[in-house]
Amino acid sequence: MELRQVSSLLIQVGTAALAAIALMSIAHGASMDYPTRPVTIVVPFAAGSPTDITARALANDLGPILKTSILVENKSGAGQIVAASYVYRAAPDGYTLLLANLPNAIAPSAGARLPYKDFTDFAPVAEVASIGLMLATSSAMGAKDHPSLISQLRSGSGTLTYGSGGVGSVLHLTTERFNREVNAKATHVPFKSGSQVLLELAGNRLSYSFVAMNGMDLVQQGKITAIGLSASKRDPRHPELPTLSELGIPGFNASAALVLVAPKNTPVAILRRLNDAVARVIAQSGFKSRVQAIGGVTLSAPASLDEVSASIEKQERDWKQLIQSQQIQLE
């Protein structure tokens, strides 16, 4: 190779290297200055849902720590697909985040059209909380405790019904996990939201269902019967309600995990800044009292980005194994 060609090649390589360094410096500078404008937390469910309440409590306390406004935007629909797709396509700059719910199984036909596979395709930020669900029966079913519910489920030959907020939702998969543990079958009736399930159960149009703890109002009115809690420990606001583990299903814990994630390729410095800020929020008593008012809530312990990522991967893997073992149809 001639000297002129070698010189030209070196100049090109040097120019490319300088450009790369410049881009890295810009990205690093942006990470160091973050945030310089409002941050948006996208919620995949409607206003007033447990996830929405948690997001708004988080935004309220996160703002002063990050010294910027934290906005909450509800994008409900299609089992979190609307919100998740929006955040996945957002710029990876830390200004658009998603408060995701696990589990969240996606039908193969829908998954084939999505840019992401599951929540492992997002950048992990922090685990916020897990929310246990109340197992309840309709007054028409007549099952007032765990043994009578199990007896009816096993003798019903699939004629009993349960509701969920949609195929692949936490209510759907939690019930299927429960049915597997007690060796029972029932007919799944999907609705658009968990609040609809509660109304149908109170109206005696469903036999039993897992519902949010706000259903305790209907329990106190005598319209539904509370059987047990899906979380690992009792809710301090309703200590009279035993966990399903205490009722004879050892180790049963099927809470909905609320995890904050960001678009893929978000700079690690920004993710760490957010991770630290969320840990500080969770440690505050005001945040704890506002979120625990939902019922069945367990706040997450501080965790590194790697630990959050590993937790998301494990949960996705465990729920997918349930879907396969139960041959759950997601279409």
N, C-alpha and C positions, 0 to 999 in steps of 0.2 A: 504494500500500500504506500502511495506517495506521501511525502511530508505534508503537502497541502491538504490531502484527504484526511490524514490523521488529525491535523489541526482543526479542520472543520468538524470532525466527529467529536473531538474533545469540547469544542465550543457548544455543540448541540447538547451533549451530555450535561455540561455545566449549566447551561440555560435551563434545562429540564429540572435539574437538581435544585437550582435556586427558586424556580417556580413552585416546586413541591414544598420547599422550606417555607416560602412565603405563605402558601395556603395553610400549612400547619401552624404557622405563627398567627394567622388570622383566626383560625379555628380555636387556637389556644387562648388568644385574646378575648374572643367571644365567650369562651367558657369561663374565663376569669371574671369577666364583667357581669355574667349572668346573675339575676335577670335584669333587664333594662326596660321591660314593658310587661303588661299583664300576662299571667299564665292562665290557661283554660284547662279545667278538669272536665272531661266529657263523661257523662253518666249514661249507661246503656239502658236505663229504665226511666219510667215516668217520675215526675216530681211527687214527693211524698213517700216514695218507696224507701225501704231500709238503706239501699245503696245511695239514693239521693240524699237522705238525711245525713249519712256518714260523710258524703262528699262535701256537703255544705258546712258541716262542723269542721272538717279538715281545712277547707278553704278559709274559714273564718280565722283559724289560728295559724295557718301557714303564711298568710299575708304579712303579718308583722315580722315574722322570722326572715322571710325572703325580701322584705321591704318593697313589696309590690302588691298590686291587686290580684286576687285569685278569683277567677270567674268559674261558674258552674254552668255547663250547657247540657241539657237533656236531649239525647238522640236515641229514643227507644225504637224498638222494632226488630223483627227477624231474629230473635234470640241473641241479641248483642251484635249481630252482624253489621247493622247500620252504623253503630258507634265505632266498632272495632275497625271497620274498613276506612272510616273517616280519619281516625287517628293513625292508622298504618300508613296512609298516603300523605299525612302531614309532614312538614319539614322536620327533620331530626334535630331540632334546636332547643328542645326542652320547654317550648311554649304551648304545646298541645299534649295533654296526658289523658290516659283512660283509666278509670276506676273499674277494672274488670272483675267479673264474678267467675269463680271456679266452683263446680264444674260447668262446662258449656260445650256440649257435644254438637257438632254440625253435621247435617245430613250430607252424604257423599255428593248428591246432585248439586247442592248449594256450595259445598266446599270446592268443587271443581272450578267454580267461577270466581273464587276469592283469591286475592293476592297473598294471603297468609294461610298457613296450615292450622295453627292453633296459637295460644298465647305464648308459646315458646319462641315464636317468630317476632316478638316485641322485645324491647330493651327493658329489663327489670328495674324498678325504682325502689319499691318498698311494699311489704305486707302491712296492711292496716288493721284488719280485724277479721274474725270469723263469726258468722251468725248462725246459731242453732235454730232448728225448726221444731214446731210443736206438732206432734202426731195427734190428730183429733178425729172423732167420729160424729156422724150425724145423729140427731135424736131418734130418727126413724130406725137406724140400725140397731139401737138398743145396747150396744157394747159399751159398758161403763168402765171397764178396766182392761188391762193388757191381756189377761187370760181369756176373757170372753171375746175380745177382738180376734185373737189368734185362733180360737175355736171356730168362729164364724168364717174366717178367711180360709181355713183348711177344709171346711166342709162346704164352702160355697161354690166350688168347681168353676171359679172364674166369673161367677155371676155378679160379684160385688164390684163396685166402681171406685176409682180414685181420680182426682184431678191434678193438673199441673199448669204452670204458666207457659207451656209449650213443649214440644218434643225436644229432648236433649237438655232441658232446663234443670236447675238444681232440684226443683220439686219432683220432676219426673224421675231423675236418676236416684235421688234419695229414697223414693218409694220403692223403686226396683231393687235397691240394695237391701232395704228392709224386708221386702218380699222374699228375697233370696235367703236371708238369714233365718226367717221363720218358716221357710218352705211353703209359701203360699202363692196363689195366683189371683189376679184381679184384672179388670178391664180399665185401661188407661183412657181418660177423657181429657184431651188438651184444650186449654183456653189461651187467651192472649196475655193474661196477667195473673199473678198470684191473688190479687184482690178479687178477681172473678171466681176463683176457686173457693175462697172463703164464703162468698155469697151463695154459691151453689151448694156448698156443704151445709150452710145454715138453712137453706131452703129445702133440704132433704132430697136433693137431686144427685147427690154423691153419697157413697157409703162411708168413706174415710179419706183422709188426705193429710199430707204434711202442709202446714201453713205457717206464716210468720206469727211471731208472738203477739202482734197487735190483735190477734184473734181471741185473746183472753177476755176482751169485752163481751164477745158472744158467748164465751164459756160462763161468765158471770151472769149473763142473761138467761142461761139455760138452753140456748139454741144449739150448741154443740158441746161435746164432751172432750176434755183434754185427757190424753192417755200418758204421754211422756215427751221428753225433750231429746232431740237428736245430738245435742252437744255432749262434750266429755264431762261437763260438770253442770250442776244446777244453776239456774238463773237466780241471782240474789234478790231480784224484784218479785220472783214467784218461787220461793224455796220449797213450796208444797208440791211442785211438779217434779217427779223423779226423772232421771235420765233413762234412756232405753237400756243402757248398760246395767243400771241398777235393777231394771225390770226383768233381766234374764238374757240380754243379748250382749255378752262380754265384749268390751272394746268398741262398741258401736259409736262411731263419731262421723256424722255426715253433714257437717256444717258448710255453709256457703263461705268461701274464702274471698275477701275483698283485697285485691292486689292492684297497686298503682303501677302502670307500665307506660312506656314512651315509645315513639317510633324507633324502629331498628336503626342502628348507626348513630344514635344520639351520643355525643361526646361523653366519655366516662366521667370527666370532671363535673359535668352538669348532673349526671346521674348520682354521683356521690354527694353533691350539694343538696339535691332533693332528698336523698336517702337520709342524710343527717337531719334535715329540717323536719321530715315526717316523724322520725324517732323522737325529736324534741316535742312535737305536737302531741304524740301519743302519751308522753310522760306527764302532760298537763292534766290536772284534776278537772278543769272545766270541760275539756274535750271528752274525757272519760265519762263524766256524768251525762253529757248530751247524747253520746252514742249508746251508752248502756241503757238509756231510756227506751231504746228500740225493743229490747228484750232478747235474751239468749246470746248476748254479745260477749266475745272474749277478745280483748285487745291483743295485738301481736307484739311479741318481744322484739327488741332491736335486732336487725340482721343485716349482714353485709350484702352487697350486690350479688356476689357469688352464691350466698346462702338463699337469697330470694329466688335467683334463677334455678337453683337445684330444687327448691320447694315447688315452683311452678311445674318443672319437668316431672317431678314425682307425682303430683296431683293429676296432671294430664295423663300420665301413664296408668295410674291406678284406676281412674274412671274409665279409660278406654278398655282396660281389662274387664271391668264390670260389664260394659256394653257387649263385649265379645262373649263372656261367660253366660250372660242372660239372653244372648241373641236379641238384644233390643233393636227394634226397627226404628231408625231415625228419619225415614222418609214419610 
